[in-house]
């Protein structure tokens, strides 16, 4: 009965539908722009300094290297064959301590992202990871947003076109129910129970005191249970100026989403007490569409609006000498992404 209830919840809430189902109508708009650009892979020219424009198969470490170091957490790159002792030595030399974040260098959908609390967690992670991965300082700021930014290359200033506020997967104790029961009482969280049981084991059988909060997934990923709230109305002139200043320091970056953890909104607007935990390029979704209050029709309109911006930026950059991907390169990218996805799903 529980499985049927969750299935019905997913079926009646489009935010849980597959990427292919949600974006099916948008695909035909993509074909229209592809015909106009005379390339299926015009997006490559959108962010010339990022591999594939940041659509697929781009290295997170390469992107971090484009960003001024004061804006993102300390980050190290390792191969899946790295030894735990060597990793710890490198962490200590770089000032990265436990807890830290481990995540694939080329990743998607929050797969294989974990918070590592100790050496034992790192050793367990190494037993599962099959791709190059990053170790990153854990950013302990309490809030997270995704800010969608674009700048037409012929304009001096950029724009914020969307803001999503992310509510982490957090349960609140009542003094009688186990963590597992609290999760199962919330359909959004119940969909994550299987994964959380693997991560936390018998810890989920603990009973939280009344009003005590426990964050089980300390990063704002929709596929990992976070709730996305459309906060685009937060885009004040002060914030626009701060984000534009940051993004114009990133070479040839014109289109994408910055995922940012921060302490207070006033501080972020002023450019203080924040960290960019990820920067995504041409493959970025305007994730504010996943606010449960929005209809699927509204989400289609917003996605098409952003696709139009991606097209305009790419075509202009092509005229400046930046190339589109060839069909051979583009289809190779999709094949490589399919193989990578299989490795991440086996984590």
C-alpha positions as CSV (number, residue, x, y, z in Angstrom):
1,X,0.0,0.0,0.0
2,X,2.8,2.4,0.9
3,X,4.5,1.9,-2.5
4,X,1.2,2.6,-4.3
5,X,0.7,5.8,-2.3
6,X,4.3,7.0,-3.2
7,X,3.8,6.0,-6.9
8,X,0.5,8.0,-7.0
9,X,2.3,11.0,-5.3
10,X,5.0,10.9,-8.0
11,X,2.4,10.5,-10.8
12,X,0.3,13.5,-9.6
13,X,3.3,15.8,-9.0
14,X,5.1,16.6,-12.2
15,X,8.3,17.7,-10.4
16,X,9.1,14.0,-9.9
17,X,8.6,13.0,-13.5
18,X,11.6,12.0,-15.6
19,X,13.7,14.5,-17.4
20,X,12.4,13.1,-20.7
21,X,8.8,13.4,-19.8
22,X,9.1,17.0,-18.4
23,X,11.1,18.3,-21.4
24,X,9.4,16.4,-24.2
25,X,7.7,19.5,-25.7
26,X,10.8,21.7,-25.1
27,X,12.7,19.2,-27.3
28,X,10.8,20.4,-30.4
29,X,11.8,24.0,-29.6
30,X,15.4,22.8,-29.3
31,X,15.0,21.3,-32.9
32,X,13.8,24.7,-34.1
33,X,16.8,26.5,-32.7
34,X,19.1,23.8,-33.9
35,X,17.8,24.3,-37.5
36,X,18.3,28.0,-37.2
37,X,21.8,27.5,-35.9
38,X,22.5,24.7,-38.4
39,X,23.8,22.6,-35.5
40,X,22.3,20.2,-33.0
41,X,25.1,21.2,-30.6
42,X,25.1,25.0,-30.8
43,X,25.3,25.2,-27.0
44,X,29.1,24.6,-27.1
45,X,29.7,28.2,-28.0
46,X,27.7,29.5,-25.0
47,X,30.5,29.3,-22.5
48,X,33.7,29.0,-24.6
49,X,36.1,28.4,-21.6
50,X,34.0,25.4,-20.3
51,X,34.2,22.0,-22.0
52,X,31.0,21.4,-24.1
53,X,29.8,24.8,-22.9
54,X,29.0,23.1,-19.6
55,X,26.2,21.0,-21.2
56,X,27.5,17.5,-20.3
57,X,30.8,15.8,-19.4
58,X,32.5,18.9,-18.1
59,X,35.0,18.7,-15.2
60,X,33.9,20.4,-12.1
61,X,37.6,20.9,-11.1
62,X,38.3,22.6,-14.4
63,X,35.3,25.0,-13.8
64,X,36.5,25.7,-10.2
65,X,39.9,26.6,-11.6
66,X,38.2,29.4,-13.7
67,X,36.6,31.0,-10.6
68,X,38.6,33.2,-8.3
69,X,39.6,31.0,-5.4
70,X,38.0,33.2,-2.7
71,X,34.6,32.4,-4.0
72,X,34.6,28.6,-3.6
73,X,35.6,26.0,-1.0
74,X,39.1,24.3,-1.1
75,X,38.9,21.5,-3.6
76,X,41.2,18.6,-4.5
77,X,40.9,16.1,-7.4
78,X,41.6,12.4,-7.0
79,X,41.4,9.2,-9.1
80,X,39.3,6.3,-7.9
81,X,42.5,4.3,-7.3
82,X,43.8,6.9,-4.8
83,X,44.8,5.6,-1.3
84,X,43.1,7.0,1.7
85,X,46.4,7.8,3.4
86,X,47.6,9.9,0.5
87,X,44.2,11.7,0.3
88,X,44.4,12.6,4.0
89,X,47.9,13.9,3.5
90,X,46.8,16.1,0.6
91,X,43.8,17.3,2.6
92,X,46.0,18.3,5.6
93,X,48.4,20.1,3.3
94,X,45.5,22.0,1.7
95,X,43.7,22.8,5.0
96,X,40.7,20.5,4.3
97,X,39.4,18.8,7.4
98,X,36.6,16.3,8.2
99,X,33.7,16.6,7.7
100,X,34.2,17.2,4.0
101,X,32.2,16.7,0.8
102,X,33.1,14.0,-1.7
103,X,31.6,14.1,-5.2
104,X,32.4,13.0,-8.8
105,X,34.4,15.4,-10.8
106,X,31.9,14.8,-13.7
107,X,28.6,14.3,-12.0
108,X,24.9,14.7,-12.3
109,X,21.7,14.5,-10.3
110,X,23.5,14.4,-6.9
111,X,24.7,10.8,-7.6
112,X,27.7,9.7,-5.5
113,X,27.8,12.9,-3.5
114,X,28.4,12.3,0.2
115,X,29.4,14.1,3.4
116,X,32.4,12.3,4.9
117,X,32.7,12.7,8.7
118,X,35.8,10.7,9.3
119,X,38.6,8.5,7.8
120,X,36.3,5.4,7.9
121,X,33.7,7.3,5.7
122,X,36.5,8.1,3.2
123,X,37.6,4.5,3.1
124,X,34.0,3.4,2.5
125,X,33.6,5.9,-0.3
126,X,36.8,4.7,-2.0
127,X,35.3,1.2,-2.0
128,X,32.3,2.4,-4.1
129,X,33.5,5.3,-6.3
130,X,34.5,4.3,-9.9
131,X,35.3,7.7,-11.4
132,X,37.6,10.7,-10.7
133,X,36.2,12.5,-7.7
134,X,36.7,15.7,-5.6
135,X,37.3,16.2,-1.9
136,X,36.0,19.6,-0.9
137,X,35.8,21.6,2.3
138,X,32.3,21.3,3.8
139,X,30.6,24.7,3.8
140,X,28.7,25.1,7.0
141,X,26.5,28.0,6.0
142,X,22.9,27.2,6.8
143,X,21.2,28.4,3.5
144,X,21.5,27.5,-0.1
145,X,20.2,29.0,-3.3
146,X,20.6,28.4,-7.0
147,X,21.0,31.7,-9.0
148,X,20.5,31.5,-12.8
149,X,22.7,34.1,-14.5
150,X,23.1,35.2,-18.1
151,X,24.9,37.9,-20.0
152,X,24.5,38.6,-23.6
153,X,28.1,39.0,-24.9
154,X,27.5,42.3,-26.4
155,X,26.1,43.8,-23.2
156,X,28.2,45.2,-20.3
157,X,26.1,43.8,-17.5
158,X,24.4,40.5,-16.8
159,X,21.1,39.5,-15.4
160,X,19.6,37.1,-12.8
161,X,16.7,35.2,-14.5
162,X,15.8,32.9,-11.6
163,X,16.5,32.1,-8.0
164,X,15.7,28.9,-6.3
165,X,15.8,28.6,-2.5
166,X,16.6,25.1,-1.3
167,X,15.1,23.5,1.8
168,X,17.4,20.6,2.9
169,X,16.0,17.2,3.8
170,X,15.5,17.9,7.5
171,X,13.2,16.2,10.0
172,X,11.9,17.7,13.2
173,X,11.5,15.5,16.3
174,X,8.3,15.1,18.3
175,X,9.7,13.0,21.2
176,X,7.9,9.8,20.2
177,X,8.5,8.9,16.5
178,X,11.7,7.4,15.1
179,X,13.6,9.3,12.4
180,X,12.4,6.6,9.9
181,X,8.7,7.3,10.9
182,X,9.2,11.0,10.5
183,X,10.6,10.4,7.0
184,X,7.8,8.1,6.0
185,X,5.2,10.7,7.1
186,X,6.5,13.1,4.4
187,X,6.1,11.9,0.8
188,X,9.0,14.0,-0.4
189,X,11.3,12.4,2.2
190,X,9.7,8.9,2.0
191,X,11.0,8.7,-1.6
192,X,14.5,8.9,-0.2
193,X,14.1,6.2,2.6
194,X,15.9,3.4,0.7
195,X,19.0,5.5,0.0
196,X,19.0,7.0,3.5
197,X,18.8,3.5,5.1
198,X,22.0,2.6,3.3
199,X,23.7,5.8,4.5
200,X,22.5,5.8,8.1
201,X,21.5,2.3,9.0
202,X,20.0,1.9,12.5
203,X,20.5,5.6,13.2
204,X,17.1,6.1,11.5
205,X,15.5,4.1,14.4
206,X,16.5,6.8,16.9
207,X,13.8,9.0,18.4
208,X,14.5,12.7,18.2
209,X,13.5,14.9,21.2
210,X,10.7,17.4,20.6
211,X,11.7,20.2,18.2
212,X,15.2,18.9,17.6
213,X,16.1,19.2,13.9
214,X,18.2,16.6,12.0
215,X,19.4,17.4,8.5
216,X,20.0,14.1,6.7
217,X,21.1,15.5,3.3
218,X,23.1,18.7,3.9
219,X,23.0,20.0,0.3
220,X,20.2,21.2,-1.8
221,X,19.7,18.6,-4.5
222,X,16.1,17.9,-5.7
223,X,16.9,14.3,-6.5
224,X,18.0,13.8,-2.9
225,X,14.9,15.2,-1.3
226,X,15.4,18.9,-1.1
227,X,12.4,21.1,-1.7
228,X,12.8,23.9,-4.3
229,X,11.1,27.2,-3.7
230,X,11.0,29.9,-6.4
231,X,12.6,33.0,-4.9
232,X,13.2,34.9,-8.1
233,X,11.6,37.9,-6.5
234,X,14.6,38.2,-4.2
235,X,16.7,39.5,-7.1
236,X,17.4,43.0,-5.8
237,X,19.6,45.5,-7.6
238,X,22.3,44.9,-4.9
239,X,22.3,41.1,-5.5
240,X,22.3,41.6,-9.3
241,X,25.4,43.8,-9.0
242,X,27.2,41.3,-6.7
243,X,26.5,38.3,-8.9
244,X,27.4,40.1,-12.1
245,X,30.7,41.2,-10.5
246,X,31.5,37.6,-9.6
247,X,30.5,36.2,-13.0
248,X,32.4,38.7,-15.0
249,X,35.6,37.5,-13.3
250,X,35.0,34.0,-14.8
251,X,36.5,33.9,-18.3
252,X,33.9,33.7,-21.1
253,X,31.0,32.7,-18.8
254,X,27.7,33.9,-20.2
255,X,25.0,31.4,-19.2
256,X,24.4,29.1,-16.3
257,X,23.5,28.6,-12.6
258,X,25.5,29.2,-9.5
259,X,24.7,27.0,-6.5
260,X,25.6,29.1,-3.5
261,X,25.6,28.4,0.3
262,X,25.5,31.5,2.5
263,X,25.0,32.7,6.0
264,X,22.5,35.5,5.7
265,X,20.7,37.0,2.7
266,X,21.9,40.5,3.6
267,X,25.5,39.2,3.6
268,X,25.1,37.4,0.2
269,X,23.7,40.5,-1.4
270,X,26.7,42.4,-0.1
271,X,29.1,39.7,-1.3
272,X,30.0,38.4,2.2
273,X,29.9,35.0,3.9
274,X,29.1,32.8,1.0
275,X,30.6,30.1,-1.2
276,X,29.9,28.9,-4.7
277,X,29.6,25.1,-4.3
278,X,28.9,24.5,-8.0
279,X,28.8,26.4,-11.2
280,X,26.8,24.8,-14.1
281,X,26.8,25.9,-17.7
282,X,24.7,25.2,-20.8
283,X,23.1,22.1,-19.2
284,X,21.8,24.1,-16.3
285,X,18.1,23.9,-15.6
286,X,16.2,27.0,-14.3
287,X,15.5,25.0,-11.2
288,X,13.1,27.5,-9.8
289,X,10.5,25.8,-12.1
290,X,10.4,22.9,-9.6
291,X,8.6,24.9,-7.0
292,X,5.5,22.8,-6.3
293,X,3.3,25.8,-6.8
294,X,4.2,26.0,-10.5
295,X,2.3,24.3,-13.2
296,X,3.9,22.2,-15.8
297,X,2.8,24.7,-18.5
298,X,4.5,27.5,-16.6
299,X,7.7,25.4,-16.3
300,X,7.6,24.8,-20.1
301,X,7.4,28.6,-20.7
302,X,10.3,29.3,-18.4
303,X,12.5,26.6,-19.9
304,X,11.8,27.8,-23.4
305,X,12.7,31.4,-22.3
306,X,16.0,30.2,-21.1
307,X,16.6,28.0,-24.2
308,X,16.1,31.2,-26.3
309,X,18.7,33.0,-24.3
310,X,21.1,30.0,-24.7
311,X,20.5,30.2,-28.5
312,X,21.1,33.9,-28.7
313,X,24.4,33.8,-26.7
314,X,25.7,30.8,-28.7
315,X,24.9,32.2,-32.1
316,X,26.6,35.5,-31.2
317,X,29.7,33.8,-29.9
318,X,29.8,31.6,-33.0
319,X,30.1,34.8,-35.1
320,X,33.0,35.9,-32.9
321,X,34.9,32.7,-33.8
322,X,33.8,30.2,-31.1
323,X,32.8,26.9,-32.7
324,X,29.9,24.6,-32.2
325,X,30.5,20.9,-31.6
326,X,30.5,18.7,-34.7
327,X,28.0,16.0,-34.9
328,X,30.7,13.4,-34.3
329,X,31.9,15.2,-31.1
330,X,28.3,15.8,-29.9
331,X,27.2,12.2,-30.2
332,X,30.4,11.0,-28.6
333,X,29.6,13.3,-25.7
334,X,26.2,11.7,-25.2
335,X,27.8,8.2,-25.4
336,X,30.3,9.0,-22.8
337,X,27.6,10.6,-20.6
338,X,25.6,7.3,-20.8
339,X,28.6,5.3,-19.6
340,X,29.3,7.7,-16.8
341,X,25.7,7.6,-15.7
342,X,25.8,3.8,-15.4
343,X,29.0,4.1,-13.2
344,X,27.4,6.6,-10.9
345,X,24.2,4.7,-10.6
346,X,26.2,1.6,-9.5
347,X,27.7,3.7,-6.6
